[in-house]
Amino acid sequence: MKHITIQILVALFLCYGCTSPSENNTETQAGKNTAPAEENPALPGFNESESDPKAIAIADEVMKQMGGRKAWDDLKIISWNFFGTRKLVWNKQTGKVRVDNLREGLLETVIINLNDTTDVQLKMSGEVITQPDSLSKYGGYGKAAWINDSYWVVMPFKLKDSGVTLRYMREDTTLTGESAHILQLTFDEVGVTPENRYEVYVSKERKLVAQWAFYRTQDQLEPNFNYPWDDYKEYSGVLLATDRGERDITELEVMDTPPEGTFNLLD
């Protein structure tokens, strides 16, 4: 079988857990009564002992401003188009992910189960493929695509994920001149490229992520990219942003149930 590679722009650590979106002003998420830290417990494996309390507090404020941990956990299905190369549908509640390649000549669809690596479906050029070696290979590609692509959509909800160390670096301004706190994310033995490092710019005024900078290695001085994180809208009670500067997330949708057949290629 001809080898087809799913392009991964930035391979990132594994993160677990979309009706048409309603668009509301971001201010509707502010002013909740629950203390941020109480409603945003860290996931198991978050490196709290080496993370800064100030950085953790800011991460909790971000989660609260984005709609809160409960709203995030209750979100059912998110779908989006990743820069015109892939279309993904992610069922947060079951762990099922569908990845459709959109680039010319790559006529494949892979469905994976994040909770069961043996649960893979694959269709190539209209034919359902059942060979175990192909399912294993393309299942791995699908998971890697989801790891990368979902992080470009939901990173602000994952500041206290497993394997993350979160540090407060400094105050600075964004590319648009907005005053921001700068948080650093590093990773310990998670995902496919734990050597990556991020700087996340959190707007002091809005308490939302406004920009992110990516460093391929932790000792790198200049970022590989530094893009805005903006154009927030409300989707089923949570805020998601689609503006990435040179690239945008498109066709972003949140739904309660997927279109029929989304997660079954065998019918």
HELIX and SHEET records of a PDB file:
HELIX    1   1 THR A   26  GLN A   29  5                                   4    
HELIX    2   2 PRO A   36  GLU A   39  1                                   4    
HELIX    3   3 PRO A   53  GLN A   65  1                                  13    
HELIX    4   4 ARG A   69  ASP A   74  1                                   6    
HELIX    5   5 PRO A  132  VAL A  154  1                                  23    
HELIX    6   6 MET A  155  LYS A  158  5                                   4    
SHEET    1   A 9 GLU A 127  ILE A 129  0                                        
SHEET    2   A 9 ASP A 116  MET A 124 -1                                        
SHEET    3   A 9 GLU A 108  ASN A 113 -1                                        
SHEET    4   A 9 LYS A  96  ASN A 101 -1                                        
SHEET    5   A 9 ARG A  86  ASN A  91 -1                                        
SHEET    6   A 9 ILE A  77  PHE A  82 -1                                        
SHEET    7   A 9 ARG A 247  MET A 255 -1                                        
SHEET    8   A 9 VAL A 238  ARG A 244 -1                                        
SHEET    9   A 9 ASP A 230  TYR A 235 -1                                        
SHEET    1   B 5 VAL A 164  THR A 173  0                                        
SHEET    2   B 5 SER A 179  PHE A 187 -1                                        
SHEET    3   B 5 ARG A 197  SER A 203 -1                                        
SHEET    4   B 5 VAL A 209  TYR A 215 -1                                        
SHEET    5   B 5 PHE A 225  PRO A 228 -1                                        
END                                                                             
